């Protein structure tokens, strides 16, 4: 089923930007704020229109409401976003994820991005702690495995939707690969890495979970990626994974690709033999810094 596109009318756009409707109309007439005109002449706005406006008018971000304020909860979320209160937001997001409330989750993520918080900060300060807490709840048998899956999938869906409003440079720096091992069931962290790299101007190929890597050399040969980001959350078959890791390491050496490793799964592997390994990454800020230094 095709996902319905969310449009905002002039009043909603005014609430988001913290101005009156006349300002919205003036900015669209002046070409400062892009919009879609209906057959009846009404203005409709996509989230990407508002993101573009905020990026070009950063001085206005101190007074924005971030999204339409329809309830008291919306107001509280907006206030905590503007204050950068990640402790409150993490508690809120955890509750909404466990309840499967993707609409509220999306408001928080979109609001933080519209509020000019860097992606790596959003992921480090909000989503990574929430995902760890969900895993801990399952490990302590406070939630069932299906509840853990529902909560994690709600977050994953919202991360994917967030990608639709992330500003992506047209000019590409280089090609990078985001890979999981072929047995890996967890790819949320790697998807967040994908977003950070794409926002910095990289052409990203994202493998996702349970992707066989038997023919991966054809990709190396065709694209000669500058960097490879390899993620591993959990390893059960250490010998098989070690062989797969060594194969990727050899390809990185052969094609002069720098290899970056993220995730606790690598604690179980021997990493000592490959000069291609550029860095172990322990946060999304590490990812950002590794990518920003092209």
Secondary structure, DSSP 8 states (H G I E B T S, - for coil): -------B-HHHHHHHHTS-HHHHHHHHHTTSS--EE-TTS-EEB-HHHHHHHHHH-GGGGGG--SS---SHHHHHHHHHHHHT-HHHHHHHHHHHHHTT-HHHHHHHHHHHHHTT--HHHHIIIIIHHHHHHHHHHHHTTSS-HHHHHHHHHHHHHHHHHHTTTS---SS---EEEEEE-TT----HHHHHHHHHHHHTT-EEEE--SS---TTHHHHHHHH--SEEEEE-S--S-HHHHHHHHHHHHHHHHHTT-EEEEESGGGGGS--TT-TTEEEEE-SHHHHHHHHH--
